[in-house]
Amino acid sequence: MKFAILIHGAPYSHQASRSGYLFTRAALAMGHEIYRVFFYHDGVYNANQSSVAPQDEADIQNEWATLGKEHQLDMVICISSSLRRGMLDATEAERYEKTGISVSPQFNVSGLGQLIDAGINADRLITFGA
Amino acid sequence: MSRILFVMTHSPGTINAQEGFDALLMGSAFANCSALFLGQGLYQLINSQNREPIGGKNYTLGFAALHDYGVQNIYGSRSQLEDTILSPDDFCINVELLADDKVNRLFDSHDTILTF
């Protein structure tokens, strides 16, 4: 099965992110393909490379980045959602003359077309909402 | 062409509603899109709303352009509308109100469901 994953929730604020992560990890372990993970709304905060997790809690952002690296996942955060929330990669930080790069290099900043494409080309699009 | 159903469930003051509309416009460029307004989402359709004084964007003005974007089918839940104080006269666009069984059939007749 070819899955696309849509994450609407910020880490720690809602269960959506963690459940989406666990689903993605389980699907990969069972041999399924992950076509893309798309982060929308507050879900873009999952790409924040500056977060520091409490020692006795799951390191949600880092685990997303690690999973993406291990499996070469196409993880995309919506550019319009990201900009208004201060989630900037190097290109956007330079474009808008902001200091600091907040987006982990495991994530791509791209447009909503990537979400629609995932909905069309994956066998199943699974939404983890908030 | 792929059929995508956009389900709008959040009230107009939320970012889910505003970014959901953005996604609907984008989707209309690539797929055959329909919109379904449920629950609190029905309040997005109110004609006489102005969010600018409270720092919001009047993104619902864009609903009038949905036809031009090729979004022909805009639905609402009749039973859930009856739970509100709204009537179709309050809406800024024409919405086809559906009974619950037809709402369920709508989910079956689309390839992808995106809920906002």
gemmi code that builds the backbone of each chain (N, CA, C; Angstrom):
import gemmi

chains = {
    "A": [
        ("MET", (0.847, -1.204, 0.000), (0.000, 0.000, 0.000), (0.876, 1.246, 0.000)),
        ("LYS", (0.474, 2.221, -0.789), (1.214, 3.488, -0.873), (0.440, 4.547, -0.087)),
        ("PHE", (0.995, 4.923, 1.071), (0.305, 5.879, 1.940), (0.850, 7.282, 1.755)),
        ("ALA", (-0.029, 8.272, 1.868), (0.369, 9.659, 2.105), (-0.168, 10.044, 3.479)),
        ("ILE", (0.631, 10.819, 4.208), (0.280, 11.174, 5.584), (0.124, 12.690, 5.659)),
        ("LEU", (-0.963, 13.130, 6.285), (-1.211, 14.567, 6.463), (-1.304, 14.865, 7.961)),
        ("ILE", (-0.436, 15.758, 8.441), (-0.380, 16.079, 9.868), (-0.868, 17.515, 10.072)),
        ("HIS", (-1.919, 17.689, 10.863), (-2.467, 19.027, 11.114), (-2.070, 19.600, 12.465)),
        ("GLY", (-1.521, 18.784, 13.345), (-1.334, 19.214, 14.733), (0.115, 19.502, 15.097)),
        ("ALA", (0.304, 20.477, 15.996), (1.634, 20.777, 16.511), (2.062, 19.702, 17.503)),
        ("PRO", (3.379, 19.472, 17.628), (3.842, 18.505, 18.618), (3.479, 18.965, 20.029)),
        ("TYR", (3.153, 18.028, 20.879), (2.811, 18.259, 22.294), (1.446, 18.913, 22.505)),
        ("SER", (0.981, 19.736, 21.554), (-0.325, 20.384, 21.724), (-1.467, 19.404, 21.484)),
        ("HIS", (-1.256, 18.527, 20.516), (-2.297, 17.574, 20.143), (-1.678, 16.198, 19.922)),
        ("GLN", (-2.527, 15.184, 19.964), (-2.060, 13.823, 19.742), (-1.743, 13.574, 18.270)),
        ("ALA", (-2.256, 14.454, 17.380), (-2.179, 14.192, 15.937), (-0.765, 13.871, 15.473)),
        ("SER", (0.208, 14.677, 15.905), (1.567, 14.493, 15.422), (2.138, 13.144, 15.844)),
        ("ARG", (1.978, 12.823, 17.122), (2.559, 11.575, 17.636), (1.881, 10.355, 16.999)),
        ("SER", (0.565, 10.414, 16.889), (-0.151, 9.287, 16.270), (0.254, 9.132, 14.818)),
        ("GLY", (0.437, 10.256, 14.131), (0.863, 10.205, 12.732), (2.246, 9.603, 12.601)),
        ("TYR", (3.118, 9.968, 13.536), (4.482, 9.423, 13.539), (4.450, 7.906, 13.762)),
        ("LEU", (3.677, 7.493, 14.760), (3.619, 6.054, 15.080), (3.010, 5.266, 13.921)),
        ("PHE", (1.993, 5.849, 13.277), (1.377, 5.191, 12.120), (2.397, 5.051, 10.995)),
        ("THR", (3.118, 6.142, 10.721), (4.105, 6.124, 9.633), (5.185, 5.086, 9.898)),
        ("ARG", (5.667, 5.060, 11.135), (6.720, 4.094, 11.504), (6.222, 2.662, 11.368)),
        ("ALA", (4.974, 2.432, 11.815), (4.409, 1.085, 11.733), (4.192, 0.669, 10.283)),
        ("ALA", (3.727, 1.605, 9.461), (3.493, 1.286, 8.047), (4.803, 0.911, 7.360)),
        ("LEU", (5.876, 1.659, 7.665), (7.190, 1.359, 7.082), (7.689, 0.000, 7.550)),
        ("ALA", (7.483, -0.292, 8.845), (7.943, -1.576, 9.400), (7.230, -2.750, 8.738)),
        ("MET", (5.993, -2.496, 8.285), (5.223, -3.571, 7.636), (5.477, -3.626, 6.137)),
        ("GLY", (6.398, -2.797, 5.655), (6.784, -2.881, 4.251), (5.980, -1.994, 3.317)),
        ("HIS", (5.123, -1.130, 3.891), (4.361, -0.222, 3.033), (5.242, 0.952, 2.585)),
        ("GLU", (4.778, 1.602, 1.543), (5.496, 2.776, 1.036), (4.837, 4.047, 1.570)),
        ("ILE", (5.666, 5.010, 1.955), (5.137, 6.332, 2.331), (5.448, 7.280, 1.186)),
        ("TYR", (4.406, 7.676, 0.465), (4.589, 8.534, -0.705), (5.076, 9.912, -0.291)),
        ("ARG", (4.484, 10.441, 0.775), (4.887, 11.771, 1.267), (4.245, 11.982, 2.634)),
        ("VAL", (4.929, 12.755, 3.485), (4.304, 13.255, 4.709), (4.172, 14.763, 4.552)),
        ("PHE", (2.938, 15.256, 4.617), (2.700, 16.688, 4.428), (2.241, 17.289, 5.748)),
        ("PHE", (2.864, 18.388, 6.135), (2.550, 19.054, 7.398), (1.849, 20.374, 7.099)),
        ("TYR", (0.655, 20.522, 7.672), (-0.161, 21.714, 7.387), (-0.628, 22.319, 8.702)),
        ("HIS", (-1.207, 23.529, 8.636), (-1.621, 24.252, 9.854), (-0.445, 24.273, 10.856)),
        ("ASP", (-0.794, 24.048, 12.151), (0.241, 24.014, 13.191), (1.161, 22.797, 13.050)),
        ("GLY", (0.828, 21.887, 12.167), (1.669, 20.717, 11.932), (3.072, 21.077, 11.467)),
        ("VAL", (3.231, 22.293, 10.900), (4.562, 22.685, 10.413), (5.570, 22.786, 11.563)),
        ("TYR", (5.072, 22.959, 12.803), (5.988, 23.059, 13.946), (6.749, 21.744, 14.185)),
        ("ASN", (6.289, 20.661, 13.593), (7.013, 19.393, 13.722), (8.379, 19.439, 13.057)),
        ("ALA", (8.579, 20.442, 12.189), (9.867, 20.575, 11.505), (10.828, 21.483, 12.254)),
        ("ASN", (10.427, 21.958, 13.433), (11.250, 22.917, 14.186), (12.516, 22.245, 14.719)),
        ("GLN", (13.663, 22.700, 14.222), (14.917, 22.073, 14.648), (15.451, 22.663, 15.958)),
        ("SER", (14.795, 23.708, 16.457), (15.281, 24.356, 17.677), (14.631, 23.812, 18.945)),
        ("SER", (13.704, 22.890, 18.813), (12.985, 22.411, 19.993), (13.882, 21.539, 20.866)),
        ("VAL", (13.640, 21.587, 22.159), (14.354, 20.737, 23.124), (13.309, 20.010, 23.959)),
        ("ALA", (13.270, 18.693, 23.856), (12.255, 17.916, 24.564), (12.669, 17.713, 26.019)),
        ("PRO", (11.717, 17.737, 26.951), (12.022, 17.330, 28.328), (12.589, 15.905, 28.326)),
        ("GLN", (13.490, 15.624, 29.279), (14.210, 14.344, 29.252), (13.296, 13.126, 29.362)),
        ("ASP", (12.160, 13.302, 30.037), (11.286, 12.143, 30.240), (10.094, 12.145, 29.286)),
        ("GLU", (10.226, 12.883, 28.172), (9.150, 12.877, 27.180), (9.706, 12.559, 25.793)),
        ("ALA", (8.809, 12.123, 24.920), (9.220, 11.821, 23.547), (9.742, 13.084, 22.868)),
        ("ASP", (10.816, 12.914, 22.114), (11.407, 14.033, 21.368), (10.769, 14.037, 19.976)),
        ("ILE", (9.569, 14.598, 19.911), (8.708, 14.395, 18.742), (9.333, 14.943, 17.455)),
        ("GLN", (9.814, 16.191, 17.496), (10.368, 16.772, 16.270), (11.605, 15.997, 15.804)),
        ("ASN", (12.487, 15.662, 16.753), (13.716, 14.964, 16.404), (13.417, 13.574, 15.850)),
        ("GLU", (12.389, 12.928, 16.406), (12.063, 11.582, 15.921), (11.480, 11.620, 14.511)),
        ("TRP", (10.708, 12.659, 14.206), (10.242, 12.825, 12.815), (11.448, 12.976, 11.885)),
        ("ALA", (12.390, 13.855, 12.273), (13.554, 14.112, 11.427), (14.381, 12.837, 11.249)),
        ("THR", (14.540, 12.079, 12.336), (15.323, 10.834, 12.275), (14.642, 9.805, 11.384)),
        ("LEU", (13.326, 9.663, 11.542), (12.583, 8.709, 10.704), (12.702, 9.094, 9.231)),
        ("GLY", (12.602, 10.402, 8.981), (12.718, 10.875, 7.610), (14.074, 10.577, 7.006)),
        ("LYS", (15.128, 10.739, 7.823), (16.476, 10.490, 7.341), (16.705, 9.002, 7.081)),
        ("GLU", (16.248, 8.173, 8.027), (16.450, 6.720, 7.909), (15.785, 6.148, 6.668)),
        ("HIS", (14.597, 6.650, 6.378), (13.813, 6.073, 5.282), (13.751, 6.971, 4.056)),
        ("GLN", (14.552, 8.056, 4.077), (14.554, 9.002, 2.954), (13.136, 9.421, 2.588)),
        ("LEU", (12.361, 9.802, 3.621), (10.971, 10.202, 3.392), (10.905, 11.587, 2.757)),
        ("ASP", (9.902, 11.762, 1.910), (9.615, 13.084, 1.363), (8.708, 13.792, 2.379)),
        ("MET", (9.310, 14.620, 3.244), (8.549, 15.314, 4.282), (8.467, 16.789, 3.909)),
        ("VAL", (7.236, 17.259, 3.716), (7.021, 18.608, 3.184), (6.217, 19.429, 4.186)),
        ("ILE", (6.684, 20.654, 4.461), (5.865, 21.575, 5.240), (5.355, 22.667, 4.307)),
        ("CYS", (4.087, 23.021, 4.492), (3.434, 24.013, 3.630), (4.097, 25.371, 3.807)),
        ("ILE", (4.430, 25.999, 2.697), (5.180, 27.258, 2.782), (4.356, 28.389, 3.386)),
        ("SER", (3.075, 28.495, 3.035), (2.292, 29.617, 3.576), (2.035, 29.412, 5.066)),
        ("SER", (1.761, 28.150, 5.469), (1.621, 27.861, 6.900), (2.918, 28.157, 7.635)),
        ("SER", (4.039, 27.824, 7.018), (5.342, 27.953, 7.659), (5.734, 29.409, 7.851)),
        ("LEU", (5.540, 30.207, 6.814), (5.987, 31.601, 6.875), (5.262, 32.351, 7.990)),
        ("ARG", (3.935, 32.152, 8.085), (3.208, 32.929, 9.095), (3.488, 32.419, 10.505)),
        ("ARG", (4.142, 31.270, 10.613), (4.486, 30.732, 11.934), (5.993, 30.819, 12.226)),
        ("GLY", (6.723, 31.506, 11.351), (8.148, 31.691, 11.602), (8.988, 30.457, 11.377)),
        ("MET", (8.476, 29.535, 10.564), (9.261, 28.339, 10.236), (9.969, 28.606, 8.905)),
        ("LEU", (11.267, 28.901, 8.983), (12.012, 29.328, 7.804), (13.197, 28.409, 7.542)),
        ("ASP", (13.368, 28.034, 6.287), (14.616, 27.378, 5.905), (15.595, 28.468, 5.449)),
        ("ALA", (16.777, 28.076, 5.011), (17.800, 29.066, 4.677), (17.330, 30.005, 3.569)),
        ("THR", (16.670, 29.438, 2.561), (16.222, 30.242, 1.427), (15.219, 31.306, 1.851)),
        ("GLU", (14.228, 30.884, 2.660), (13.177, 31.826, 3.067), (13.706, 32.852, 4.062)),
        ("ALA", (14.634, 32.424, 4.935), (15.217, 33.366, 5.895), (15.956, 34.473, 5.154)),
        ("GLU", (16.663, 34.078, 4.099), (17.393, 35.079, 3.321), (16.420, 35.972, 2.548)),
        ("ARG", (15.398, 35.354, 1.967), (14.427, 36.106, 1.163), (13.744, 37.201, 1.996)),
        ("TYR", (13.377, 36.851, 3.241), (12.638, 37.801, 4.073), (13.537, 38.508, 5.090)),
        ("GLU", (14.833, 38.323, 4.944), (15.821, 39.008, 5.779), (15.551, 38.780, 7.266)),
        ("LYS", (15.384, 37.523, 7.626), (15.185, 37.127, 9.022), (16.430, 36.384, 9.505)),
        ("THR", (16.733, 36.553, 10.776), (17.846, 35.796, 11.337), (17.334, 34.463, 11.865)),
        ("GLY", (18.129, 33.444, 11.714), (17.760, 32.152, 12.292), (17.042, 31.265, 11.297)),
        ("ILE", (17.467, 30.015, 11.255), (16.832, 29.009, 10.400), (16.157, 28.004, 11.323)),
        ("SER", (14.839, 27.905, 11.226), (14.100, 27.073, 12.179), (13.740, 25.695, 11.645)),
        ("VAL", (13.812, 25.518, 10.329), (13.362, 24.258, 9.731), (14.508, 23.245, 9.671)),
        ("SER", (14.282, 22.073, 10.194), (15.250, 20.979, 10.110), (15.529, 20.635, 8.651)),
        ("PRO", (16.787, 20.324, 8.320), (17.110, 20.039, 6.912), (16.425, 18.786, 6.359)),
        ("GLN", (15.815, 17.981, 7.215), (15.109, 16.796, 6.724), (13.765, 17.134, 6.080)),
        ("PHE", (13.334, 18.386, 6.238), (12.024, 18.790, 5.720), (12.200, 19.722, 4.530)),
        ("ASN", (11.276, 19.606, 3.571), (11.251, 20.526, 2.440), (10.117, 21.532, 2.628)),
        ("VAL", (10.411, 22.791, 2.366), (9.374, 23.817, 2.387), (8.828, 23.932, 0.971)),
        ("SER", (7.536, 23.643, 0.819), (6.968, 23.663, -0.531), (5.486, 24.020, -0.465)),
        ("GLY", (4.821, 23.967, -1.611), (3.465, 24.493, -1.697), (2.378, 23.442, -1.521)),
        ("LEU", (1.134, 23.945, -1.481), (-0.026, 23.081, -1.277), (-0.230, 22.079, -2.419)),
        ("GLY", (0.355, 22.372, -3.573), (0.253, 21.426, -4.676), (0.796, 20.054, -4.302)),
        ("GLN", (1.767, 20.050, -3.377), (2.348, 18.777, -2.921), (1.323, 17.946, -2.143)),
        ("LEU", (0.415, 18.649, -1.450), (-0.650, 17.935, -0.726), (-1.655, 17.339, -1.715)),
        ("ILE", (-2.061, 18.154, -2.686), (-3.035, 17.663, -3.662), (-2.428, 16.506, -4.451)),
        ("ASP", (-1.166, 16.640, -4.843), (-0.470, 15.569, -5.568), (-0.454, 14.277, -4.750)),
        ("ALA", (-0.216, 14.417, -3.445), (-0.190, 13.227, -2.581), (-1.578, 12.582, -2.521)),
        ("GLY", (-2.605, 13.426, -2.448), (-3.969, 12.888, -2.411), (-4.324, 12.125, -3.671)),
        ("ILE", (-3.794, 12.600, -4.801), (-4.118, 11.968, -6.088), (-3.303, 10.692, -6.296)),
        ("ASN", (-2.025, 10.705, -5.926), (-1.131, 9.608, -6.308), (-0.948, 8.511, -5.271)),
        ("ALA", (-1.286, 8.769, -4.011), (-1.178, 7.705, -3.010), (-2.435, 6.842, -3.046)),
        ("ASP", (-2.300, 5.593, -2.592), (-3.484, 4.731, -2.500), (-4.413, 5.230, -1.397)),
        ("ARG", (-3.815, 5.682, -0.295), (-4.599, 6.191, 0.841), (-3.927, 7.450, 1.374)),
        ("LEU", (-4.736, 8.483, 1.624), (-4.248, 9.674, 2.321), (-4.839, 9.627, 3.732)),
        ("ILE", (-3.971, 9.545, 4.732), (-4.435, 9.441, 6.114), (-4.195, 10.771, 6.819)),
        ("THR", (-5.268, 11.379, 7.330), (-5.163, 12.681, 8.001), (-5.101, 12.486, 9.510)),
        ("PHE", (-4.129, 13.135, 10.135), (-4.065, 13.184, 11.594), (-4.350, 14.626, 11.985)),
        ("GLY", (-5.578, 14.876, 12.371), (-6.075, 16.244, 12.488), (-5.972, 16.802, 13.886)),
        ("ALA", (-6.187, 18.077, 13.981), (-6.222, 18.734, 15.276), (-7.216, 19.888, 15.192)),
    ],
    "B": [
        ("MET", (-10.334, 12.214, -13.944), (-9.758, 13.177, -12.996), (-10.139, 12.789, -11.571)),
        ("SER", (-9.183, 12.887, -10.702), (-9.406, 12.506, -9.306), (-10.471, 13.404, -8.658)),
        ("ARG", (-11.283, 12.810, -7.810), (-12.343, 13.582, -7.133), (-11.961, 13.764, -5.660)),
        ("ILE", (-11.863, 15.019, -5.239), (-11.479, 15.322, -3.862), (-12.626, 16.050, -3.167)),
        ("LEU", (-12.967, 15.585, -1.985), (-13.995, 16.246, -1.171), (-13.311, 16.996, -0.029)),
        ("PHE", (-13.530, 18.294, 0.021), (-12.999, 19.125, 1.108), (-14.094, 19.299, 2.152)),
        ("VAL", (-13.844, 18.826, 3.348), (-14.845, 18.887, 4.413), (-14.448, 19.995, 5.381)),
        ("MET", (-15.284, 21.001, 5.470), (-14.989, 22.168, 6.304), (-15.757, 22.046, 7.616)),
        ("THR", (-15.024, 21.914, 8.712), (-15.684, 21.647, 9.995), (-15.375, 22.704, 11.052)),
        ("HIS", (-14.502, 23.657, 10.721), (-14.109, 24.654, 11.724), (-14.802, 25.995, 11.476)),
        ("SER", (-15.012, 26.744, 12.560), (-15.666, 28.048, 12.461), (-14.741, 29.049, 11.751)),
        ("PRO", (-15.294, 30.163, 11.237), (-14.502, 31.058, 10.390), (-13.342, 31.751, 11.104)),
        ("GLY", (-13.324, 31.778, 12.430), (-12.231, 32.442, 13.132), (-10.976, 31.607, 13.277)),
        ("THR", (-10.966, 30.417, 12.721), (-9.833, 29.506, 12.919), (-8.922, 29.465, 11.700)),
        ("ILE", (-7.664, 29.144, 11.950), (-6.713, 29.030, 10.850), (-7.028, 27.793, 10.008)),
        ("ASN", (-7.636, 26.780, 10.637), (-8.021, 25.577, 9.873), (-8.977, 25.948, 8.745)),
        ("ALA", (-9.924, 26.862, 9.049), (-10.903, 27.266, 8.044), (-10.219, 28.030, 6.916)),
        ("GLN", (-9.371, 28.982, 7.289), (-8.718, 29.830, 6.286), (-7.750, 29.024, 5.420)),
        ("GLU", (-6.934, 28.171, 6.056), (-5.975, 27.383, 5.283), (-6.678, 26.249, 4.534)),
        ("GLY", (-7.834, 25.835, 5.037), (-8.636, 24.847, 4.311), (-9.125, 25.404, 2.992)),
        ("PHE", (-9.538, 26.665, 3.024), (-9.973, 27.331, 1.786), (-8.809, 27.459, 0.806)),
        ("ASP", (-7.613, 27.797, 1.326), (-6.419, 27.860, 0.467), (-6.189, 26.523, -0.239)),
        ("ALA", (-6.347, 25.440, 0.531), (-6.124, 24.108, -0.037), (-7.174, 23.788, -1.099)),
        ("LEU", (-8.406, 24.222, -0.861), (-9.482, 23.994, -1.833), (-9.167, 24.699, -3.152)),
        ("LEU", (-8.714, 25.946, -3.070), (-8.363, 26.673, -4.298), (-7.232, 25.963, -5.037)),
        ("MET", (-6.231, 25.526, -4.288), (-5.112, 24.822, -4.927), (-5.599, 23.519, -5.555)),
        ("GLY", (-6.431, 22.796, -4.817), (-6.933, 21.516, -5.319), (-7.713, 21.670, -6.605)),
        ("SER", (-8.430, 22.781, -6.737), (-9.280, 22.963, -7.920), (-8.460, 23.067, -9.203)),
        ("ALA", (-7.154, 23.365, -9.061), (-6.300, 23.455, -10.246), (-5.899, 22.072, -10.757)),
        ("PHE", (-6.006, 21.045, -9.902), (-5.490, 19.719, -10.265), (-6.543, 18.617, -10.264)),
        ("ALA", (-7.657, 18.857, -9.613), (-8.614, 17.768, -9.426), (-10.041, 18.311, -9.479)),
        ("ASN", (-10.988, 17.380, -9.537), (-12.401, 17.730, -9.501), (-12.809, 17.843, -8.024)),
        ("CYS", (-12.990, 19.059, -7.554), (-13.166, 19.285, -6.114), (-14.600, 19.655, -5.750)),
        ("SER", (-15.051, 19.117, -4.618), (-16.317, 19.519, -4.020), (-16.043, 19.965, -2.595)),
        ("ALA", (-16.955, 20.776, -2.048), (-16.813, 21.209, -0.658), (-18.056, 20.830, 0.122)),
        ("LEU", (-17.831, 20.390, 1.356), (-18.940, 20.020, 2.242), (-18.756, 20.747, 3.563)),
        ("PHE", (-19.760, 21.514, 3.965), (-19.684, 22.257, 5.222), (-20.502, 21.533, 6.283)),
        ("LEU", (-19.812, 21.230, 7.381), (-20.467, 20.498, 8.472), (-20.293, 21.264, 9.784)),
        ("GLY", (-21.243, 21.109, 10.685), (-21.124, 21.626, 12.054), (-20.740, 23.093, 12.104)),
        ("GLN", (-19.689, 23.382, 12.893), (-19.226, 24.765, 13.033), (-18.796, 25.354, 11.696)),
        ("GLY", (-18.414, 24.506, 10.774), (-17.991, 24.968, 9.458), (-19.083, 25.718, 8.719)),
        ("LEU", (-20.347, 25.437, 9.045), (-21.453, 26.139, 8.379), (-21.401, 27.640, 8.626)),
        ("TYR", (-20.803, 28.035, 9.758), (-20.720, 29.465, 10.075), (-19.772, 30.207, 9.128)),
        ("GLN", (-18.898, 29.472, 8.431), (-18.053, 30.129, 7.435), (-18.878, 30.764, 6.321)),
        ("LEU", (-20.084, 30.238, 6.118), (-20.894, 30.658, 4.974), (-21.691, 31.931, 5.235)),
        ("ILE", (-21.658, 32.444, 6.456), (-22.452, 33.631, 6.790), (-22.054, 34.804, 5.905)),
        ("ASN", (-23.072, 35.424, 5.330), (-22.860, 36.524, 4.387), (-22.308, 37.773, 5.074)),
        ("SER", (-22.904, 38.157, 6.187), (-22.588, 39.454, 6.806), (-21.537, 39.301, 7.894)),
        ("GLN", (-20.359, 38.865, 7.504), (-19.299, 38.784, 8.510), (-18.133, 39.667, 8.087)),
        ("ASN", (-17.492, 40.248, 9.058), (-16.346, 41.125, 8.806), (-15.323, 40.895, 9.904)),
        ("ARG", (-14.221, 40.246, 9.556), (-13.231, 39.878, 10.556), (-12.106, 40.906, 10.667)),
        ("GLU", (-12.122, 41.899, 9.783), (-11.014, 42.865, 9.790), (-10.856, 43.625, 11.106)),
        ("PRO", (-11.961, 44.084, 11.742), (-11.777, 44.831, 13.000), (-11.113, 44.008, 14.101)),
        ("ILE", (-11.179, 42.692, 14.021), (-10.530, 41.852, 15.042), (-9.246, 41.224, 14.499)),
        ("GLY", (-8.684, 41.836, 13.464), (-7.376, 41.398, 12.971), (-7.415, 40.159, 12.097)),
        ("GLY", (-8.595, 39.827, 11.582), (-8.706, 38.650, 10.709), (-8.814, 39.052, 9.253)),
        ("LYS", (-8.696, 38.064, 8.402), (-8.826, 38.303, 6.962), (-10.194, 37.814, 6.510)),
        ("ASN", (-10.842, 38.596, 5.662), (-12.160, 38.196, 5.155), (-11.991, 37.216, 3.991)),
        ("TYR", (-11.402, 36.070, 4.302), (-11.107, 35.111, 3.227), (-12.392, 34.540, 2.624)),
        ("THR", (-13.514, 34.599, 3.375), (-14.740, 33.976, 2.844), (-15.306, 34.752, 1.654)),
        ("LEU", (-14.803, 35.990, 1.432), (-15.204, 36.706, 0.212), (-14.824, 35.886, -1.016)),
        ("GLY", (-13.797, 35.066, -0.868), (-13.334, 34.229, -1.977), (-14.296, 33.112, -2.346)),
        ("PHE", (-15.249, 32.813, -1.463), (-16.205, 31.742, -1.778), (-16.950, 32.021, -3.077)),
        ("ALA", (-17.193, 33.344, -3.330), (-17.947, 33.709, -4.530), (-17.202, 33.320, -5.801)),
        ("ALA", (-15.877, 33.144, -5.684), (-15.078, 32.812, -6.868), (-14.964, 31.302, -7.096)),
        ("LEU", (-15.513, 30.502, -6.197), (-15.316, 29.048, -6.300), (-15.831, 28.496, -7.629)),
        ("HIS", (-16.958, 29.036, -8.093), (-17.498, 28.575, -9.372), (-16.484, 28.785, -10.495)),
        ("ASP", (-15.847, 29.960, -10.477), (-14.857, 30.277, -11.520), (-13.640, 29.362, -11.426)),
        ("TYR", (-13.391, 28.846, -10.248), (-12.278, 27.913, -10.068), (-12.687, 26.471, -10.417)),
        ("GLY", (-13.911, 26.303, -10.830), (-14.364, 24.980, -11.230), (-14.931, 24.139, -10.102)),
        ("VAL", (-15.122, 24.751, -8.938), (-15.737, 24.027, -7.819), (-17.257, 24.207, -7.942)),
        ("GLN", (-17.898, 23.254, -8.586), (-19.329, 23.387, -8.888), (-20.201, 22.910, -7.736)),
        ("ASN", (-19.706, 21.948, -6.983), (-20.558, 21.302, -5.996), (-20.187, 21.727, -4.580)),
        ("ILE", (-21.088, 22.497, -3.969), (-20.871, 22.963, -2.602), (-22.063, 22.507, -1.774)),
        ("TYR", (-21.764, 21.701, -0.772), (-22.825, 21.062, 0.000), (-22.778, 21.488, 1.467)),
        ("GLY", (-23.923, 21.318, 2.130), (-23.992, 21.502, 3.575), (-24.908, 20.446, 4.164)),
        ("SER", (-24.736, 20.179, 5.450), (-25.598, 19.213, 6.130), (-26.888, 19.888, 6.567)),
        ("ARG", (-28.008, 19.378, 6.078), (-29.302, 19.971, 6.438), (-29.580, 19.807, 7.935)),
        ("SER", (-29.316, 18.616, 8.453), (-29.651, 18.376, 9.866), (-28.769, 19.212, 10.790)),
        ("GLN", (-27.492, 19.384, 10.385), (-26.606, 20.167, 11.246), (-26.882, 21.661, 11.132)),
        ("LEU", (-27.405, 22.096, 9.970), (-27.823, 23.494, 9.842), (-29.005, 23.775, 10.777)),
        ("GLU", (-29.878, 22.775, 10.913), (-31.045, 22.952, 11.788), (-30.636, 23.059, 13.260)),
        ("ASP", (-29.421, 22.611, 13.592), (-28.924, 22.748, 14.971), (-28.405, 24.156, 15.254)),
        ("THR", (-28.297, 24.975, 14.210), (-27.797, 26.340, 14.382), (-28.970, 27.324, 14.291)),
        ("ILE", (-28.652, 28.610, 14.430), (-29.691, 29.632, 14.239), (-29.676, 30.141, 12.804)),
        ("LEU", (-28.890, 29.489, 11.951), (-28.729, 29.964, 10.574), (-29.790, 29.389, 9.650)),
        ("SER", (-30.003, 30.111, 8.541), (-30.822, 29.577, 7.461), (-30.068, 29.833, 6.153)),
        ("PRO", (-30.466, 29.174, 5.064), (-29.762, 29.395, 3.792), (-29.769, 30.855, 3.358)),
        ("ASP", (-30.737, 31.638, 3.846), (-30.773, 33.067, 3.495), (-29.567, 33.817, 4.044)),
        ("ASP", (-28.933, 33.265, 5.061), (-27.762, 33.922, 5.667), (-26.480, 33.674, 4.874)),
        ("PHE", (-26.533, 32.772, 3.897), (-25.298, 32.331, 3.239), (-24.863, 33.279, 2.123)),
        ("CYS", (-23.558, 33.327, 1.877), (-23.010, 34.198, 0.840), (-22.970, 33.504, -0.522)),
        ("ILE", (-23.157, 32.197, -0.546), (-23.180, 31.467, -1.817), (-24.304, 30.421, -1.761)),
        ("ASN", (-24.646, 29.890, -2.935), (-25.638, 28.820, -2.976), (-25.029, 27.522, -2.491)),
        ("VAL", (-25.713, 26.888, -1.551), (-25.229, 25.637, -0.980), (-26.345, 24.604, -1.093)),
        ("GLU", (-25.993, 23.438, -1.598), (-26.986, 22.367, -1.686), (-27.028, 21.629, -0.356)),
        ("LEU", (-28.174, 21.695, 0.308), (-28.296, 21.039, 1.621), (-28.684, 19.578, 1.435)),
        ("LEU", (-27.969, 18.717, 2.148), (-28.157, 17.278, 1.975), (-28.623, 16.627, 3.271)),
        ("ALA", (-29.498, 15.640, 3.131), (-29.864, 14.802, 4.280), (-28.680, 13.920, 4.661)),
        ("ASP", (-28.702, 13.392, 5.882), (-27.541, 12.675, 6.408), (-27.109, 11.497, 5.534)),
        ("ASP", (-28.088, 10.753, 4.993), (-27.699, 9.584, 4.184), (-26.983, 10.026, 2.908)),
        ("LYS", (-27.385, 11.191, 2.380), (-26.706, 11.691, 1.170), (-25.317, 12.242, 1.495)),
        ("VAL", (-25.158, 12.778, 2.707), (-23.819, 13.199, 3.138), (-22.898, 11.985, 3.190)),
        ("ASN", (-23.402, 10.904, 3.732), (-22.596, 9.675, 3.804), (-22.207, 9.188, 2.410)),
        ("ARG", (-23.146, 9.277, 1.481), (-22.865, 8.820, 0.115), (-21.812, 9.688, -0.559)),
        ("LEU", (-21.778, 10.979, -0.145), (-20.786, 11.904, -0.688), (-19.367, 11.406, -0.390)),
        ("PHE", (-19.171, 10.912, 0.828), (-17.849, 10.403, 1.214), (-17.468, 9.208, 0.332)),
        ("ASP", (-18.454, 8.359, 0.021), (-18.169, 7.179, -0.798), (-17.842, 7.543, -2.241)),
        ("SER", (-18.405, 8.660, -2.716), (-18.291, 8.959, -4.146), (-17.061, 9.790, -4.489)),
        ("HIS", (-16.185, 10.043, -3.500), (-14.944, 10.778, -3.778), (-13.730, 9.892, -3.528)),
        ("ASP", (-12.649, 10.181, -4.269), (-11.432, 9.368, -4.132), (-10.660, 9.739, -2.871)),
        ("THR", (-10.648, 11.025, -2.542), (-9.855, 11.521, -1.413), (-10.703, 12.480, -0.586)),
        ("ILE", (-10.576, 12.388, 0.723), (-11.280, 13.293, 1.637), (-10.234, 14.114, 2.379)),
        ("LEU", (-10.359, 15.422, 2.332), (-9.487, 16.293, 3.121), (-10.360, 17.070, 4.098)),
        ("THR", (-10.090, 16.925, 5.379), (-10.921, 17.564, 6.403), (-10.177, 18.721, 7.048)),
        ("PHE", (-10.841, 19.847, 7.103), (-10.252, 21.037, 7.722), (-11.189, 21.588, 8.773)),
    ],
}
model = gemmi.Model(1)
for chain_id, residues in chains.items():
    chain = gemmi.Chain(chain_id)
    for i, (resn, *xyz) in enumerate(residues, 1):
        res = gemmi.Residue()
        res.name, res.seqid = resn, gemmi.SeqId(i, " ")
        for name, pos in zip(("N", "CA", "C"), xyz):
            atom = gemmi.Atom()
            atom.name, atom.element = name, gemmi.Element(name[0])
            atom.pos, atom.b_iso = gemmi.Position(*pos), 0.0
            res.add_atom(atom)
        chain.add_residue(res)
    model.add_chain(chain)
structure = gemmi.Structure()
structure.add_model(model)
structure.setup_entities()
